[in-house]
């Protein structure tokens, strides 16, 4: 587990077999870490929630139900679980990478989705889900962490001005997309 922090994501894209891509999704980057921040990944993998409760979930539908019932925010750390006093700059609690805390339910479930190796149909099911904005948000986060950067705009097109998301999430969404170069 100690090596997780030393692994650098590769820029490789594992492509589906030649011919019609159909339901198979390509995977961009590191096939083991999902391109997650090493501290977040370490905390996910050592989380009792991930190792015990989520281990029991074997299907896509079980994980979607778990998102519906358990996720209340999509930040990487549970509120109040990180010590950021005395930190400044990008490590001062702004980006969630300075110090560890209790990793959020959302990020545990995001990595669980990754372990299921979602299909295109399942991913579309997440981002068009009507029961919870958190299900949709985790679908978009899955896209951001696993899909080739050149494909991101195609995935996000049609969702950028989604009025169903609360205004705070819309602002965060626009700021988030600007960090990946999709909006200015």
Steps between C-alpha positions, in 0.01 A plus 500: 500500500791736567587504132167655402638850562799430278304377200463751223199470273595407149356682204402179328154426377391142504285476193223254432565247225494639148167528326181632653566619857142439604464473873871476592654814652863593443704566813736795513790511739589265780304175493545440873469842664224648282721812493388589853718708729726250684387616845134464408559156347694380805218616727235335280682167493552501877149621581289251697200616297674406173658179631191364675168651387591576139678167460159336542351693206554304180274665241463839337141531630605431858764774479254750347257428785782554751580838340133598523472415869847596632652790304426850631792690342772434243803652671792260555507530882228477762421835658720586795728197460801690362742721688587795277606756761830659410496388139509754223476506125366203311545269800289713731175313465407647164579196289480225758851367451695646791423263783291193531179453686211264475445437132145570387237245420479652152866431418477147638201438273675666206789255532254212547343595167848487349552145632182396316647614164188685389363465150399796284133416566553494876690830493223659295256365759690685773522838328135496393363362828194689622488393866802681644743771389772310689460197276543728201794683660685174566439401138661824382787455743550147366525646150750764613729247667483216244425630153749644249523880534418538131162335564394709802319771309298240309392343830418831669333666202132548569548491877700819558195722554297240689235686698420200722818548703477748789675832432793420732568180310474688169764750616725217623440315173609800290806559720586129480471493122715812470779314679499235230490755219144446380361843585655838529 
